[in-house]
Amino acid sequence: MISSAVVFSALELGCVYALVALALFLSFRVLNIADMTTDGSFTLGCAVSATLAVAGHPLLALPAAMAAGACAGGITAFLQTRLRIPSILAGIITNTGLYTVNLAVMGFSSNVNMMKAPTLFAMTQPLLGKFYRLIPVALIAVAAGAALVVFLKTRMGLSIRATGDNPDMVRASSINTGFTITVGLCMANALTALSGAVLAQYQKTADINLGTGMVIIGLASLIIGETLLPKGKLWCKALGALAGSVVYRFIIAIALRLDLPSECLKLISAVIVALAIGLPAIKASLKPATKGGAAKC
């Protein structure tokens, strides 16, 4: 049986990582860009949040982390739009450089202990009781999702969506695609950094390797959400990303309850992503041949 503590933990972490799923929804689905900056931006958010929380500013840490993440996204966009570096390679370059930046933010230490530092959750505990972690992370995730949906319906948001769908048409309409890509990547990495910032205060620690594999975790959550809510309006897709993140955390919780080694979690994530992406092809191969046609070999 899954205890209430496990359920609470899955819901809380699901809401935290939902921000990464929303970020990948923006970059991967809307802009049609495989942004590999995600791992580094997540750790950057952790580092900034931990450093400012230790200095006594846990609330300031959240917008500061978002600003730092936006800067990381801006660098990736600059490499892609100005220097004509392919999007995947631009993200890898930025991600590599962020390793040193993250170490510098944490005082060239591989981790920061926040056990005695004030955090957002320490402030909400007297007010919210046992829900002191769930309610804040849920509000942050829902607010971020709602803000993203509202933004994507504005003129700038529509330009970003059009850039992902047909960049040539957007250029023909005298819209600067370099600017829309920059805005989109800055927002996506700001959301990723916010997720890292919240996680650092949630765990009361920041580690240089916390962001490793974050792209896979975010993609798994996003694709699970698309499976749960395959069609719908923009708000439905954002809701799917949130729901997919929570479902993913429950899958991980069940895996841990089955006494699977924690080292296998990345492999489980990779398998989930591979199966979810390959599901349409699997379904198509299992369908019987149509009338008058021959089955494919």
Helices and strands as residue ranges (DSSP letters): H 4-24, I 25-30, H 38-54, H 61-81, H 87-105, E 111-113, H 120-128, G 129-131, H 134-152, H 155-165, H 167-172, H 177-203, E 205-207, H 214-228, H 234-257, G 262-264, H 265-286
